[in-house]
Amino acid sequence: MENTNNQNEEMTLDDAARVKVLSPGMMVFKRFIRNKLAIVGIIIIVFMFLFSFVGGLICPYSQSQVFYTTEKILKDYAGATAIDQYQIQQKDGVELPSDIFSKTLIATSTGKYVFESRKGDLMGIGNVGEGVYVIYSLEQVKMLLKKNAAYDAAVAAGENFFTDGDKTYLFQDSGAATPDVYEATELAVAAMKSFTGYAKDTKFSYEFYRGALVAEADGEKSFEADGKTYTVEGDVILDGDTEYAFISDQNFNAANSGVFISPAYKHAAMDAVEAGQSSFVFADENGEDVEYVIENKNGQYTFRKYQETRVIDTYARPSAAHWVGTDANGMDLLARLMYGGRISLLIGFVVIFIEVFIGMIMGGIAGFFGGWVDNLLMRFVDVVYCIPTMPLYLILGSIMDYYQASATTRIYMLCIIMAVIGWVGIARIVRGQILSLREQEFMVAAEATGISTYRRIFKHLIPNVVPQLIVFASMGLGDVILAEATLSFLGLGIKYPAASWGSIINAVNDSYVMSNYVFVWLPAGLFILLTVLAFNFIGDGLRDAFDPKMKR
Amino acid sequence: MKKFIIRRLLISVVLLFFVSMIIYAIMRLMPTSYVETQAMALATRPGSKSYQEWVDQLNAQYGLDTGIVQGYFKWASKAIRLDFGESWYFNQPVLQKFSSVIWYSFGLGLASFIIEIIIAIPAGILAARKQYSLADYAITVIALIGISLPSFFFATILKYIFSIRLGWVDLYGIVSRMHESMSPTGKVLDMIRHMILPTLTLVVVSIGSLMRYTRANMLEVLNSDYIRTARAKGLSENRVVNHHAFRNTLIPIVTLLGGSLPGLFGGAMITETLFQIPGIGYTFYQCVTQGDIPFVMFYMVFMAVLILLGNLIADITYALVDPRVRVN
């Protein structure tokens, strides 16, 4: 009603009630929110703050939590080598000379079956079957071999021994008209074979060894030992119907001690090797089929199987558990992006706050007092301004490296260093602004009213500088974040285990990571870009809002 | 004018004195020095002196056995005669190393500088002429994106796309593997090919500020009274913009460009390091990580000189192109 009354009354052009009057702050605000880019900037910054500070609270992982995964890795299970030495099994209570292995080898390869051991004992071997030899101790005897039926039969069979009565005789052609004859006492049996019992702790008797070896060599179907009859089926010896032992010319060793390699496994493995297969399947203790890969290396066979191993989950692709994947240390990248965002934003704000504080005081003093104070301070500003910043950061970064500053110390130091270098720009702006404001009428009026210097500076001058400061600060925030990211990227800023967006991108220094794990470095880079861009949008919008001169 | 320049020169020399002193002090505080690494390596040789003896000997040899102030004056007295000593890491005189690497940096800087001017000034003027149009928004946003792009991130993206995915250019270096067997023109083309990505990086990350500067200045000029007068005279819009407005916009732009000329010699540390271009920036990076004091000192002072020179040139060009300044 009052309004209409007023309107009815005489209106003059300068009537304050004629237009709706807004406070200067309100006008700036209205102009600001009309700027679309600035609004986009505000939205991005709000998102970044929520992402970093709230997201870090919600996220179930911490920034330095290492994740593990199980991976299937081929591991050696067993190895097999062809036996190239005689395996000698001696009779109970018999001691053989230490050089029996080499003597046996020489004797079998040269055909001189009678030899002397190192101790001087006369010894000999009899070839009871192919590759199977019985070792005797000998005593030379005089004996007529003519018309000896047993001798003739032995010669006909290609053997070098015969039995006469309950004695065994060995003969050796020494070049004379008749061979030398020796009375032989059996000591041991030698063959290039290994025996494995189907039951875990089977002990084989000498008689069994001898019988089995001879039977196998001669291709007999069965033999008797210890009063039992064993049947031979290929490489397997049966006790009645149950499998008793497995004979093989390969020496099997488990890769890990304490692992018992069953004869059935050996059997299956050797069958696969003979069939030329590259892998075979064998059921393990729990009856599950396990695949074994065969590798042949100069006649040495290695049997390998896949084993589950716990390893650090490095460079895992984005998944439900890790939305952005994991990094080189197996840490969740999303969590690191959140905590890195905290540090980046925090450093930005802290540095700008210190910069504005120092810059305002220095610039204010210089501008207000002028004269030699101004001159001195501004030359100081010039000196600091002339120091190349990035190289200086590098040097200081490597100094911190040397002292092995902890991750948190580095953050504080970085803030201080950047602020100490960066305040000069603000000081110049404040000084220039105050110099021009000082000469204006309102300051003359303020001086005329006789208020204190302190009040003149802080009540009248500073508020007039604030708009420029806010614009400069919002754009400077972007620069600080960029500088911090660059330093961290070079490995001189924020360090492991603390995260920063820059240090996450640091991974691209390994060009394998750059080309194969884009998800590691792309998000962090985009976050830096978006944040700095948003601060620049806001600064731009604020400048337009504070200074409408540019609008047509 | 002469008096003004001389005064500025004298002030610059005084500033340089303090700047180099601060830098020297910081360098001497740097403990992870080349000397210690060297001494460590020498001391592990069989039958060698102890580590401490080597450190003492090398310190004496490199002039590090004096105090910081003393050492600074020793360094400065030589530096005045342009004797910057020998680079420890490269094992040759600093100036020799400098002259062998500076032209890579200068070429890189000049190429991106020219491309920047060619693109940024017309774009800035276009944006100002059509303020609040789609073109203006696009140019503003592109300029701001350029300013906000971390150079290392943009370089990585370029490498990823053009080297790894498309395989058009090499990842690193200034020459390719077959460089020695190429014809002279082929060698030059090969180098240019390797400069493409670094130049692109530099152009994109630094074009924004020039674009925005041009736009802001053009806007100010277009809003001034004499433009209104020119329009009121009935001149065509093209003539108003190209003659009256453009010439006045050039004043601050030429000042800015003149001021950034010395910067062409400064090298782009991050870009050069990422692409392993053997320019001054990459060389400096290697020296800093090795604690090579003579070279780092030289480069820092060189950079300070460039900054001072840039300011000086900016002031002088400002006086040259704007007669109003000379009156004052």
Contacts between the chains, C-beta under 8 A, distances in Angstrom:
chain1	res1	chain2	res2	distance
A	37	B	137	7.5
A	37	B	140	7.2
A	37	B	141	7.0
A	379	B	11	7.5
A	379	B	14	7.7
A	379	B	15	7.1
A	382	B	11	7.8
A	382	B	15	5.3
A	383	B	15	5.6
A	383	B	18	4.7
A	383	B	19	5.6
A	383	B	22	7.2
A	385	B	307	7.3
A	386	B	15	5.8
A	386	B	16	7.5
A	386	B	19	4.6
A	386	B	304	4.6
A	386	B	307	5.1
A	386	B	308	6.1
A	387	B	19	5.9
A	387	B	22	6.5
A	387	B	23	6.8
A	387	B	300	7.7
A	387	B	304	6.8
A	388	B	266	7.9
A	388	B	300	5.9
A	388	B	303	3.9
A	388	B	304	6.6
A	388	B	307	7.2
A	390	B	269	6.1
A	390	B	270	7.7
A	391	B	269	7.2
A	391	B	284	6.5
A	391	B	288	6.9
A	391	B	296	7.5
A	391	B	299	6.8
A	391	B	300	5.8
A	391	B	303	6.7
A	392	B	23	7.7
A	392	B	26	7.1
A	392	B	300	7.6
A	394	B	285	7.3
A	394	B	288	4.9
A	395	B	26	6.0
A	395	B	27	6.8
A	395	B	30	5.9
A	395	B	288	6.1
A	395	B	296	7.1
A	396	B	26	7.3
A	398	B	30	6.6
A	398	B	32	5.7
A	398	B	288	6.6
A	398	B	289	6.8
A	398	B	291	7.6
A	399	B	29	6.5
A	399	B	30	5.4
A	399	B	31	6.8
A	399	B	32	7.3
A	401	B	32	6.6
A	402	B	30	7.6
A	402	B	31	4.8
A	402	B	32	4.0
A	403	B	31	7.6
A	478	B	147	7.6
A	478	B	148	6.1
A	482	B	148	7.4
A	482	B	150	5.7
A	485	B	150	5.4
A	485	B	152	8.0
A	486	B	150	6.3
A	486	B	151	7.5
A	486	B	152	6.4
A	486	B	270	6.3
A	489	B	150	7.4
A	489	B	152	4.9
A	490	B	270	7.6
A	490	B	273	7.9
A	502	B	150	7.6
A	505	B	150	7.9
A	505	B	152	6.7
A	505	B	153	6.2
A	505	B	156	7.1
A	508	B	156	4.9
A	511	B	171	6.1
A	514	B	156	6.4
A	514	B	159	6.9
A	514	B	160	6.2
A	514	B	164	7.1
A	515	B	160	6.9
A	515	B	164	4.4
A	518	B	160	7.0
A	521	B	153	7.8
A	521	B	156	6.5
A	525	B	150	6.8
A	525	B	153	3.7
A	525	B	156	7.0
A	525	B	157	7.4
A	528	B	150	5.3
A	528	B	153	6.5
A	529	B	145	7.3
A	529	B	148	5.6
A	529	B	149	5.8
A	529	B	150	7.0
A	529	B	153	6.8
A	532	B	147	7.7
A	532	B	148	3.7
A	532	B	150	7.8
A	533	B	144	5.9
A	533	B	145	6.1
A	533	B	148	4.0
A	536	B	144	4.7
A	536	B	147	6.0
A	536	B	148	5.6
A	537	B	144	6.6
A	540	B	140	7.4
A	540	B	144	7.0
A	549	B	223	7.3
A	550	B	216	7.6
A	550	B	219	5.4
A	550	B	220	7.5
A	550	B	223	7.3
A	552	B	131	6.5
A	552	B	223	6.8
